[in-house]
Amino acid sequence: MKRMLAGLVALFVAIPAYAKLNVVVTTPDLAAVAREVGGDQVEITTLARPTEDPHFVDAKPSFIVRLNKANALIEGGAELENGWLPPLLAGVRNPKIQSGQPGRIFCSEGISMREVPTALDRSKGDLHATGNPHFMVDPLNARIVALHLADAFTRLETSSAGIFSANARKFTDALDAKIIEWERMLAPFKGREIVAYHNSWLYFAERFELKIELFLEPKPGIPPSPSHLAEVISKMKEMNARVVIVDPYLNRKTAETVARGTDATVLDVAQFPGGVKGTDGGYIALMDYLVNSLAKALGEKK
């Protein structure tokens, strides 16, 4: 009996412990979807904080350690992280996440990119060669990303293919139902003018048939001048634009100044779950907040 027990112990010791896929993700929105799809099969590390400007993330040396241990790296793939991710990767010695490997996952694949420039002209501000990189605020794009991640995770861990597929289906089914609800909530405000600080809400505006074409920044990434803000105030009065949306990493006081001059409401928004209060529950919770708070603000400012 003792020999049998000893043999069983040795057998269990010899069996390697189940290891989750170690996945590093650049931004919290992509991480939220990756968590939905990967479920218990993945361990997620997110590099950017929810309240951080994704163009200028504080690239810490600890990130290199995490990247060296990763089975996969998920990034937007539309140059959003170009200011800080390439220098990090230059110090990484992990062949699994090099370009062309299954562990290097670009979420822009399959996305219909908007505002792709015909030529790069830095005098026009911070442009991206592949188009506007803020595509995740369109929930249909989040759906595309979820299915893409299910395929990518399956290539890395084929034995869990069924789990990834089922998780993605559960998330996209919930998303599909929510999209109907969100479109219904914002339908009364189709065509309404909204002012944004930075041009990061194009995809959201297109999905819900809103107009977000006036910005506190004169050009993407260029700080607003007093003369430009005066012009914005004048245009807001002409268009009867009464809501200004501002992300947590931008200057809210500037938005408040503009709002005082136009009797507008400043609405705190975020591209990432956790960026504003009440959005910690994931991607759908974030979109719920955005749609509900915007519908309320637009309803109050007719």
C-alpha positions as CSV (number, residue, x, y, z in Angstrom):
1,M,0.0,0.0,0.0
2,K,2.8,2.4,0.9
3,R,4.5,1.7,-2.4
4,M,1.2,2.3,-4.2
5,L,0.7,5.7,-2.5
6,A,4.3,6.7,-3.1
7,G,3.8,5.8,-6.8
8,L,0.7,7.9,-7.0
9,V,2.4,10.9,-5.3
10,A,5.3,10.6,-7.8
11,L,2.8,10.5,-10.7
12,F,1.0,13.7,-9.6
13,V,4.3,15.4,-9.0
14,A,5.4,14.5,-12.5
15,I,2.3,16.0,-14.1
16,P,3.1,19.7,-14.8
17,A,0.7,22.2,-13.1
18,Y,-1.8,23.9,-15.4
19,A,-0.4,27.2,-16.5
20,K,-2.5,30.1,-17.8
21,L,-1.5,32.1,-20.8
22,N,0.4,35.1,-19.6
23,V,-0.9,38.0,-21.7
24,V,0.3,41.6,-21.6
25,V,-2.1,44.2,-23.0
26,T,-1.3,47.8,-23.8
27,T,-4.6,49.5,-22.9
28,P,-7.5,48.7,-20.5
29,D,-10.2,48.6,-23.2
30,L,-8.4,45.8,-25.0
31,A,-7.6,44.1,-21.7
32,A,-11.3,44.1,-20.8
33,V,-12.3,42.3,-23.9
34,A,-9.3,39.9,-23.6
35,R,-10.4,39.0,-20.1
36,E,-13.9,38.3,-21.4
37,V,-12.6,36.0,-24.1
38,G,-9.8,34.4,-22.2
39,G,-11.6,33.8,-19.0
40,D,-9.9,31.5,-16.5
41,Q,-7.4,30.5,-19.2
42,V,-5.5,33.7,-19.2
43,E,-3.6,36.0,-16.8
44,I,-3.9,39.6,-17.9
45,T,-1.4,42.4,-17.3
46,T,-2.4,45.9,-18.5
47,L,0.3,48.5,-19.1
48,A,-1.6,51.8,-19.4
49,R,-3.7,53.0,-16.5
50,P,-7.4,53.8,-17.2
51,T,-6.9,57.5,-16.5
52,E,-3.6,57.8,-18.5
53,D,-3.2,59.3,-22.0
54,P,-2.6,56.2,-24.2
55,H,-0.4,58.3,-26.5
56,F,2.1,59.0,-23.6
57,V,2.1,56.1,-21.2
58,D,4.8,56.1,-18.5
59,A,6.9,53.2,-19.7
60,K,8.3,51.7,-16.6
61,P,11.3,49.3,-16.5
62,S,9.0,46.8,-14.8
63,F,7.1,46.6,-18.1
64,I,10.1,45.0,-19.8
65,V,10.1,42.3,-17.1
66,R,6.5,41.5,-17.8
67,L,6.9,41.5,-21.5
68,N,9.9,39.1,-21.2
69,K,7.6,36.6,-19.4
70,A,4.6,37.0,-21.7
71,N,3.1,34.4,-24.0
72,A,1.3,37.1,-25.9
73,L,1.3,40.9,-26.4
74,I,-2.0,42.5,-27.4
75,E,-1.9,46.0,-28.8
76,G,-4.1,48.3,-30.8
77,G,-2.0,48.0,-33.9
78,A,-3.0,51.5,-35.2
79,E,0.0,53.5,-33.8
80,L,-1.8,54.6,-30.6
81,E,1.1,53.2,-28.6
82,N,3.9,54.3,-30.9
83,G,5.2,56.9,-28.5
84,W,6.1,54.4,-25.8
85,L,5.7,50.8,-26.9
86,P,8.6,50.5,-29.4
87,P,11.2,51.7,-27.0
88,L,10.0,49.1,-24.5
89,L,10.1,46.3,-27.1
90,A,13.7,47.3,-28.0
91,G,14.7,46.1,-24.6
92,V,12.7,42.8,-24.7
93,R,14.3,39.4,-25.4
94,N,11.1,37.4,-25.9
95,P,10.8,35.7,-29.3
96,K,7.1,34.9,-28.5
97,I,5.9,38.5,-28.9
98,Q,8.0,39.5,-31.9
99,S,6.2,40.7,-35.0
100,G,5.0,37.8,-37.1
101,Q,4.7,35.4,-34.2
102,P,1.4,34.1,-32.9
103,G,2.0,35.9,-29.6
104,R,2.0,39.3,-31.2
105,I,-1.7,40.3,-31.6
106,F,-2.9,43.5,-33.3
107,C,-6.5,44.3,-32.6
108,S,-6.9,46.7,-35.6
109,E,-6.9,43.7,-37.9
110,G,-10.4,43.5,-39.4
111,I,-11.4,47.0,-38.4
112,S,-12.5,49.5,-41.0
113,M,-10.2,52.4,-40.0
114,R,-11.3,56.0,-40.4
115,E,-9.4,59.2,-41.2
116,V,-6.5,57.4,-42.9
117,P,-4.3,60.3,-44.2
118,T,-3.3,60.4,-47.8
119,A,0.0,62.0,-46.7
120,L,1.6,62.5,-43.3
121,D,1.9,66.3,-42.6
122,R,3.0,67.1,-39.0
123,S,1.7,70.6,-39.4
124,K,-1.8,69.1,-39.1
125,G,-1.0,67.7,-35.7
126,D,-0.6,64.2,-34.3
127,L,-1.8,62.1,-37.2
128,H,-1.6,58.3,-37.5
129,A,-0.6,56.7,-40.8
130,T,-3.1,53.9,-40.3
131,G,-6.0,56.1,-39.4
132,N,-7.7,57.3,-36.2
133,P,-6.7,54.7,-33.6
134,H,-9.6,55.2,-31.1
135,F,-11.8,52.5,-32.7
136,M,-12.8,50.7,-29.6
137,V,-15.5,53.2,-28.6
138,D,-17.6,51.7,-31.4
139,P,-19.1,48.5,-29.8
140,L,-19.3,46.8,-33.2
141,N,-15.5,47.1,-33.3
142,A,-15.3,45.6,-29.9
143,R,-17.2,42.6,-31.3
144,I,-14.7,42.2,-34.1
145,V,-11.8,42.4,-31.6
146,A,-13.4,39.7,-29.4
147,L,-13.7,37.2,-32.2
148,H,-10.1,38.1,-33.4
149,L,-8.8,37.4,-29.9
150,A,-10.6,34.1,-29.7
151,D,-8.8,33.0,-32.8
152,A,-5.5,34.4,-31.6
153,F,-5.8,32.6,-28.2
154,T,-6.7,29.4,-29.9
155,R,-3.5,29.5,-32.0
156,L,-1.6,29.8,-28.7
157,E,-3.6,27.2,-26.7
158,T,-5.4,24.9,-29.1
159,S,-6.7,22.6,-26.2
160,S,-8.8,25.6,-25.0
161,A,-10.3,26.5,-28.3
162,G,-13.8,25.5,-27.2
163,I,-13.6,27.7,-24.1
164,F,-12.3,30.7,-26.0
165,S,-15.1,30.3,-28.6
166,A,-17.8,29.9,-26.0
167,N,-16.5,32.9,-24.0
168,A,-16.4,35.1,-27.2
169,R,-19.9,34.0,-28.1
170,K,-21.2,34.9,-24.7
171,F,-19.6,38.3,-24.8
172,T,-20.7,39.1,-28.3
173,D,-24.3,38.0,-27.6
174,A,-24.4,40.3,-24.6
175,L,-22.9,43.1,-26.7
176,D,-25.4,42.6,-29.5
177,A,-28.3,43.0,-27.1
178,K,-26.8,46.1,-25.6
179,I,-26.1,47.7,-28.9
180,I,-29.8,47.6,-29.6
181,E,-30.5,49.2,-26.3
182,W,-27.8,51.9,-26.7
183,E,-28.9,52.8,-30.2
184,R,-32.5,53.2,-28.9
185,M,-31.4,55.5,-26.1
186,L,-29.4,57.8,-28.3
187,A,-31.9,57.7,-31.3
188,P,-33.7,60.9,-30.1
189,F,-30.4,62.8,-30.4
190,K,-29.3,61.8,-33.9
191,G,-27.5,64.7,-35.5
192,R,-26.9,66.6,-32.3
193,E,-23.6,68.5,-32.1
194,I,-21.2,67.6,-29.3
195,V,-17.8,69.2,-28.6
196,A,-14.8,67.1,-27.7
197,Y,-11.4,68.0,-26.3
198,H,-9.5,65.6,-28.5
199,N,-10.5,63.8,-31.7
200,S,-10.9,60.4,-30.1
201,W,-14.7,59.9,-30.4
202,L,-15.1,59.6,-34.2
203,Y,-16.1,55.9,-34.1
204,F,-18.6,56.5,-31.3
205,A,-20.2,59.4,-33.1
206,E,-20.5,57.4,-36.4
207,R,-22.1,54.4,-34.6
208,F,-24.8,56.5,-32.9
209,E,-25.2,59.1,-35.6
210,L,-24.0,62.1,-33.6
211,K,-21.8,64.9,-34.7
212,I,-18.5,65.4,-32.9
213,E,-16.6,67.7,-35.3
214,L,-15.6,70.6,-33.1
215,F,-12.6,70.2,-30.7
216,L,-10.9,72.2,-28.0
217,E,-7.6,71.3,-29.5
218,P,-7.0,73.2,-32.7
219,K,-5.2,70.2,-34.1
220,P,-4.8,66.7,-32.6
221,G,-2.2,66.9,-29.8
222,I,-1.9,70.7,-30.0
223,P,-2.8,72.6,-26.8
224,P,-5.7,75.1,-27.3
225,S,-4.9,78.8,-27.5
226,P,-7.2,81.5,-26.1
227,S,-8.0,82.6,-29.7
228,H,-8.9,79.1,-30.7
229,L,-11.1,78.7,-27.6
230,A,-12.9,82.0,-28.4
231,E,-13.5,80.6,-31.9
232,V,-14.9,77.3,-30.4
233,I,-17.3,79.3,-28.2
234,S,-18.5,81.3,-31.1
235,K,-19.1,78.1,-33.2
236,M,-20.8,76.4,-30.3
237,K,-23.3,79.2,-30.0
238,E,-24.0,79.0,-33.7
239,M,-24.5,75.3,-33.7
240,N,-26.3,75.2,-30.3
241,A,-23.8,72.7,-29.0
242,R,-24.4,72.4,-25.3
243,V,-22.3,69.4,-24.2
244,V,-18.5,69.2,-24.0
245,I,-16.9,65.8,-23.4
246,V,-13.5,65.5,-21.8
247,D,-11.3,62.5,-21.0
248,P,-9.7,62.2,-17.5
249,Y,-6.1,63.0,-18.7
250,L,-7.1,66.2,-20.4
251,N,-7.5,69.7,-18.9
252,R,-11.0,69.9,-17.5
253,K,-10.6,73.5,-16.5
254,T,-10.3,74.4,-20.1
255,A,-13.5,72.6,-20.9
256,E,-15.2,74.4,-17.9
257,T,-14.1,77.8,-19.3
258,V,-15.7,77.0,-22.7
259,A,-18.8,75.6,-21.0
260,R,-19.3,78.8,-19.0
261,G,-19.3,80.8,-22.1
262,T,-21.9,78.7,-23.8
263,D,-24.2,77.5,-21.0
264,A,-22.9,74.0,-21.8
265,T,-22.4,70.9,-19.6
266,V,-19.0,69.3,-19.2
267,L,-19.3,65.6,-19.3
268,D,-16.5,63.4,-17.9
269,V,-15.9,60.5,-20.3
270,A,-13.3,57.8,-20.8
271,Q,-12.1,55.5,-23.5
272,F,-11.1,52.8,-20.9
273,P,-13.0,50.9,-18.2
274,G,-12.2,52.4,-14.8
275,G,-11.4,55.8,-16.4
276,V,-14.4,57.3,-14.7
277,K,-16.5,56.3,-11.7
278,G,-18.9,53.5,-12.4
279,T,-17.0,51.9,-15.3
280,D,-14.9,49.3,-13.4
281,G,-17.1,46.4,-14.5
282,G,-15.6,46.0,-18.0
283,Y,-16.3,47.1,-21.5
284,I,-20.1,46.9,-21.4
285,A,-20.1,48.8,-18.1
286,L,-18.0,51.5,-19.8
287,M,-20.4,51.8,-22.8
288,D,-23.4,51.8,-20.5
289,Y,-22.0,54.8,-18.7
290,L,-21.1,56.6,-21.9
291,V,-24.5,56.1,-23.5
292,N,-26.6,56.8,-20.3
293,S,-24.6,59.8,-19.2
294,L,-24.6,61.3,-22.7
295,A,-28.3,60.7,-23.2
296,K,-29.0,62.4,-19.9
297,A,-26.8,65.4,-20.7
298,L,-28.3,65.9,-24.2
299,G,-31.8,65.5,-22.7
300,E,-31.1,68.3,-20.2
301,K,-29.5,70.6,-22.8
302,K,-32.0,70.9,-25.6
